[in-house]
Amino acid sequence: MSDKINPKLQAAQELSEKIGAIEFIKAGTTANATVERSVFDATLPEGITPAIVDTIDTHRQNYNSAAAYAAGEASLKAFVSDKALESTQVTFQTGEASGFEIGFSREAKFTDPKDPKGEKLVRHMTSTSAAFNGENERGAGSLKQVLSHFKEMGAQSLAKSKD
């Protein structure tokens, strides 16, 4: 790892100090933790209130549902008019570097868990969706850099701990 401090990684580390300690509750081989909403609210930039965040969240939820409806409707029409078409994908931009994708498949075949040796079940208009932003793994933002940092740290620390 480089001795030069990455500014995005450093900014993430500084903001993480405001989040504070995370305490896990172990359940079998998994440990879970919840960070309360008040912690997020305390880190909001000046002038951005929890009410503003809630309004935007509600709008995003409504918009996402409307977008899925529009994509489904357009995809169904496309499948009906073009018998060779197997899938569609629609990307919705919701910010400068954020948005989501919705994809539909004409059909997907599944094994019936009640009859694994029987005929495949066919489902039509199966969908997938994925959100993205400039800070997720797809982008070059700070989240990708943080995840890469811990992947590298894990390779160094956890590989040694197996011995």
C-alpha positions in Angstrom: 0.0 0.0 0.0 1.2 3.5 -0.7 2.3 5.8 2.1 0.6 8.7 0.2 -2.8 9.3 1.8 -5.7 9.2 -0.7 -7.9 12.3 -0.1 -11.1 10.4 -0.7 -10.1 7.7 1.6 -9.0 10.2 4.2 -12.3 12.1 4.0 -14.2 8.8 4.4 -12.1 8.0 7.5 -12.7 11.4 9.0 -16.5 11.1 8.5 -16.4 7.6 9.9 -15.2 9.0 13.2 -18.5 10.9 13.5 -20.3 7.5 13.0 -18.4 6.1 16.0 -18.0 2.6 17.2 -20.1 -0.1 15.7 -21.0 -3.0 18.0 -21.9 -6.3 16.5 -24.3 -8.9 17.8 -23.3 -12.4 16.8 -25.8 -14.8 15.5 -24.1 -18.1 14.5 -21.4 -17.3 12.0 -22.8 -13.9 11.2 -22.5 -10.7 13.2 -25.0 -7.8 12.6 -25.1 -4.2 13.7 -27.5 -1.3 13.2 -26.4 2.3 13.1 -29.4 4.5 14.0 -30.8 7.3 11.8 -29.8 10.0 14.3 -26.1 9.2 13.4 -26.8 9.9 9.7 -28.7 13.0 10.6 -25.8 14.3 12.7 -23.4 14.1 9.6 -25.6 16.0 7.2 -24.0 19.0 5.5 -25.0 22.5 6.8 -28.4 23.5 5.5 -29.6 20.0 4.7 -32.1 18.8 7.3 -33.6 15.4 8.0 -36.9 16.7 6.6 -35.2 17.5 3.3 -33.7 14.0 3.2 -37.1 12.5 3.9 -38.7 14.5 1.2 -36.1 13.4 -1.3 -36.3 9.8 -0.2 -40.1 9.8 -0.6 -39.7 11.3 -4.1 -37.1 8.7 -5.1 -39.3 5.9 -3.9 -42.3 7.2 -5.9 -40.1 8.0 -8.9 -38.5 4.5 -8.8 -42.0 2.9 -8.8 -43.1 5.0 -11.7 -39.9 4.3 -13.6 -40.3 0.6 -13.1 -43.9 0.8 -14.4 -42.9 2.8 -17.4 -40.0 0.4 -18.1 -42.3 -2.6 -17.7 -44.9 -1.2 -20.0 -42.4 -0.3 -22.7 -40.6 -3.7 -22.4 -43.9 -5.6 -22.7 -44.7 -3.7 -25.9 -41.2 -4.3 -27.2 -41.5 -8.1 -26.5 -44.9 -8.3 -28.2 -43.8 -6.5 -31.3 -40.4 -8.2 -31.6 -40.5 -12.0 -31.1 -36.7 -12.3 -31.3 -36.1 -9.8 -28.5 -35.0 -11.6 -25.3 -34.3 -8.8 -22.9 -34.5 -5.0 -22.3 -32.6 -2.6 -20.1 -33.5 0.9 -19.1 -31.2 3.3 -17.3 -32.7 6.1 -15.3 -30.5 9.0 -14.4 -31.5 10.6 -11.0 -28.5 12.7 -10.4 -25.2 13.8 -11.9 -23.7 10.4 -11.3 -26.5 8.4 -9.8 -29.5 6.5 -11.0 -30.7 2.9 -11.5 -31.2 0.3 -14.1 -34.2 -1.9 -14.7 -34.0 -4.9 -16.9 -36.7 -7.3 -18.1 -36.4 -10.8 -19.7 -39.0 -12.2 -22.0 -38.9 -15.4 -20.0 -36.8 -17.3 -17.5 -36.9 -21.0 -16.8 -36.6 -22.3 -13.2 -36.5 -25.7 -11.6 -39.6 -26.4 -9.6 -38.3 -27.1 -6.0 -41.3 -29.3 -5.4 -40.5 -31.4 -8.6 -36.8 -31.0 -9.4 -36.8 -33.6 -12.1 -40.0 -32.3 -13.8 -40.5 -29.7 -16.4 -39.0 -26.3 -15.9 -41.2 -23.5 -14.7 -41.4 -20.6 -17.1 -41.8 -17.1 -15.7 -42.4 -14.1 -18.1 -41.3 -10.6 -17.6 -38.7 -11.4 -14.9 -36.9 -8.3 -13.8 -33.6 -7.2 -12.3 -32.7 -3.8 -10.9 -29.6 -2.1 -9.6 -28.9 1.3 -8.2 -25.7 3.2 -9.0 -24.0 6.4 -8.0 -20.6 7.9 -8.4 -19.5 6.5 -5.1 -20.4 2.8 -5.6 -18.1 0.0 -6.8 -18.9 0.8 -10.4 -17.5 4.3 -10.1 -14.2 5.7 -9.1 -15.6 7.4 -6.0 -14.7 7.1 -2.4 -16.8 4.0 -1.7 -14.9 2.1 -4.3 -11.6 3.3 -2.8 -12.7 2.4 0.7 -13.8 -1.1 -0.4 -10.6 -1.6 -2.2 -8.6 -0.5 0.8 -10.3 -3.0 3.1 -10.0 -5.8 0.4 -6.2 -5.1 0.5 -6.2 -4.9 4.3 -8.2 -8.1 4.5 -5.8 -9.9 2.2 -2.9 -8.9 4.5 -4.6 -9.5 7.8 -7.0 -12.4 7.3 -4.7 -14.5 5.2 -2.1 -14.4 8.1 -4.8 -15.2 10.7 -5.6 -18.6 9.1 -2.2 -19.9 10.3 
